Amino acid sequence: MKKWPLLVALLATPLFLAPITELAYAAAVMSKLGDLAPFEKMASDTLVLIDKGDLGGARERITEFETAWDNAEPTMRPKNVDEWSVIDDAADAAISSLRANKPKAANAKATVAALIHALASPAAL
């Protein structure tokens, strides 16, 4: 009988800690530039298209990324020029690889993967 409260506590603890853990993770992942999730989504979509062999679709999606990134520059860049520059350089490489006269899937995949990495941890690069 005395073990009943302990059992309840052990079973209930994950329910109460899950939201706290998620918030801590989100805060740790958040860049000084702000929420980069929309950009990560566009870059990931681009990589999926490359993996499917749809380089034309990937070029269109990376162009959408470029437009959104350029539109966000006036707000994001002043927050942290170094992080912004890391991502911008990676974005330029990914964009160039998909806009080449004869884009190569392997090169596009590598540069878009590097962009995704830069978005995930711009301060670490």
Secondary structure by P-SEA (a helix, b strand, c coil): ccaaaaaaaaaaccccaaaaaaaaaaaaaccccccaaaaaaaaaaaaaaaaacaaaaaaaaaaaaaaaaaaaccccccccaaaaaaaaaaaaaaaaaaacccccaaaaaaaaaaaaaaaaccccc
